[in-house]
Amino acid sequence: MILSSQLRPGMAIRFDNHTYRVLAADYHAGQGKMGGSCHARLRDLATGTQWEHAFRADLKLEDLPVEKLPHTFVYRDGDDCFFMDPNTFEQIAVPAAIAGSYADFFEPDLSVTIEFVDSRPIGVLAPDVLEVVIADTAPPIHGSDQVWKPATLANGVSVMVPPFIKSGDAIRIDLAARRYMDRAKPPTK
């Protein structure tokens, strides 16, 4: 049990027989005889709906352990992403909605961490930086006033890249922001 004032994003709690993931939590101290409160944005793990609620600061909530296990992406089939546990070789299906926007970048053999609550996947933690190959972009532009140009990656996602990047180049992107960071080093032979 934890006090509601101790809620932090990423935690899992049980409240009124529902299991929630804490998306955001802000504690507001009270004044005088008025107690503080914690304003939280929660996602119901059963339905996926979001809920905002203000808890009394002294309210005790049941915190649930969030287990983080390494997995390897295998393939995507429709709305499900399939991952393999590298230790047991068991495969699990995780809805692409749980993986979020990262699912567009998953390629076979990509190592990720899957978060579980009560043996049910609730989130996928992807690497911060990913190396990808440019499938198609305009030819390199030298001496131009244009700063960025669109490029399509091998997985079909579009990103903006500097004008000197050409098709076939490997780049590193910031996965959370979906932004170009720099060129990737060519593989050694």
C-alpha positions in Angstrom: 0.0 0.0 0.0 1.2 3.5 -0.8 -0.2 6.9 -0.2 -1.7 8.7 -3.2 0.8 11.5 -2.7 3.5 8.9 -3.6 2.1 8.2 -7.1 4.6 8.5 -10.0 4.2 7.9 -13.7 4.7 4.3 -14.8 3.3 2.8 -11.6 0.4 0.4 -11.6 -2.3 0.6 -8.9 -5.6 -1.1 -8.0 -8.5 1.2 -7.0 -12.2 0.3 -6.8 -11.5 -3.2 -8.2 -9.9 -1.7 -11.4 -6.2 -1.9 -12.4 -4.7 1.3 -13.6 -1.4 2.5 -15.1 -0.4 6.0 -13.8 0.3 8.3 -16.7 0.8 11.5 -14.8 0.6 12.5 -11.1 0.8 15.9 -9.5 0.8 16.5 -5.8 -0.8 19.7 -4.5 -0.1 20.5 -0.8 -3.1 21.8 1.2 -3.1 24.9 3.5 -4.1 25.0 7.1 -6.6 22.3 8.0 -7.2 21.5 4.4 -5.3 18.4 3.3 -3.4 18.1 0.1 -4.5 16.2 -3.0 -2.9 14.2 -5.8 -4.3 14.8 -9.3 -3.6 11.7 -11.4 -4.2 10.7 -15.0 -4.7 7.0 -15.2 -5.3 4.4 -17.9 -7.6 1.4 -17.2 -5.6 -1.7 -18.2 -8.7 -3.7 -18.9 -10.5 -1.2 -21.2 -7.7 1.2 -22.2 -9.7 4.3 -21.3 -8.1 7.2 -19.6 -9.4 8.7 -16.4 -8.4 11.8 -14.4 -9.1 11.8 -10.6 -8.1 13.8 -7.6 -7.2 11.6 -4.6 -6.9 12.8 -1.0 -3.2 12.9 -0.1 -3.6 10.4 2.8 -5.6 7.9 0.8 -3.9 4.4 0.7 -3.8 2.7 -2.7 -2.7 -0.8 -3.6 0.4 -0.6 -5.7 1.1 -3.5 -8.0 4.6 -4.6 -9.0 5.5 -3.9 -12.6 7.8 -6.6 -13.9 10.2 -5.7 -16.7 11.4 -8.6 -18.9 13.7 -8.5 -22.0 12.1 -9.8 -25.2 13.0 -9.8 -28.9 10.7 -8.6 -31.6 9.8 -11.4 -34.1 7.1 -10.2 -36.4 3.9 -8.2 -36.7 0.6 -9.6 -37.8 -2.3 -7.2 -38.2 -2.8 -5.4 -34.8 -0.5 -7.7 -32.9 3.3 -7.6 -32.4 4.9 -10.9 -31.5 7.8 -11.1 -29.1 10.0 -13.9 -28.0 11.5 -14.4 -24.5 15.2 -15.0 -25.2 15.5 -17.3 -22.2 12.5 -19.6 -22.7 11.9 -19.0 -26.4 8.2 -18.6 -25.7 6.3 -16.1 -27.9 3.7 -13.7 -26.8 1.4 -11.4 -28.7 1.2 -7.8 -27.6 -1.4 -5.5 -29.2 0.2 -2.7 -31.3 -1.8 -0.2 -29.3 0.2 -1.1 -26.1 3.5 -0.7 -28.0 2.3 2.7 -29.2 4.0 4.6 -32.0 7.2 2.6 -31.5 5.5 -0.4 -33.2 6.2 1.3 -36.6 9.9 0.9 -36.1 10.1 -2.7 -34.8 12.3 -4.9 -37.0 13.1 -8.6 -36.4 15.7 -9.2 -33.7 15.1 -5.8 -32.1 15.6 -6.1 -28.3 13.0 -4.4 -26.2 11.7 -4.6 -22.6 8.1 -5.5 -22.0 6.3 -4.4 -18.8 4.0 -6.9 -17.1 1.4 -6.5 -14.4 -0.3 -9.7 -13.2 1.4 -11.6 -16.1 -0.3 -9.3 -18.6 1.7 -7.0 -20.9 1.0 -3.3 -20.2 3.8 -1.6 -22.1 6.8 -1.9 -24.4 10.0 0.0 -23.7 11.9 0.5 -27.0 15.5 1.8 -27.2 15.9 5.5 -27.3 18.0 5.5 -30.4 17.6 3.3 -33.4 19.7 2.8 -36.6 17.6 2.7 -39.8 18.3 2.7 -43.5 16.9 5.3 -45.9 14.9 3.6 -48.6 14.0 6.6 -50.7 14.8 10.3 -50.7 15.7 13.1 -53.1 19.3 13.2 -54.3 21.8 15.1 -52.1 21.5 18.8 -52.4 24.6 20.9 -52.0 24.7 24.6 -51.6 21.0 24.9 -51.2 19.0 27.1 -48.8 16.7 24.1 -48.0 17.6 22.8 -44.6 15.6 19.5 -44.4 14.1 17.1 -46.9 11.6 14.2 -46.5 13.0 10.6 -46.5 11.2 7.3 -46.4 12.8 4.6 -44.2 12.9 0.9 -45.1 9.9 0.3 -42.8 7.8 2.9 -44.6 8.0 5.7 -42.0 8.8 9.2 -43.2 11.3 11.4 -41.4 13.0 14.7 -42.2 16.7 14.5 -42.9 19.5 17.0 -43.8 20.1 17.6 -47.6 23.3 15.6 -47.7 21.7 12.3 -46.9 21.0 10.0 -49.8 19.1 6.7 -50.4 20.8 3.7 -48.8 22.5 5.7 -46.0 22.1 4.5 -42.5 21.0 7.0 -39.9 20.3 7.2 -36.2 16.9 8.5 -35.1 15.5 9.6 -31.8 12.6 7.1 -31.5 10.5 9.1 -29.1 10.6 12.3 -31.2 10.9 10.5 -34.6 13.8 12.8 -35.5 17.1 12.5 -37.3 20.1 12.6 -35.0 23.1 11.8 -37.1 24.6 9.4 -39.6 25.2 5.8 -38.4 28.6 4.4 -38.7 28.9 2.0 -41.6 29.3 -1.7 -40.5 32.8 -3.0 -40.4 33.7 -5.9 -42.7 
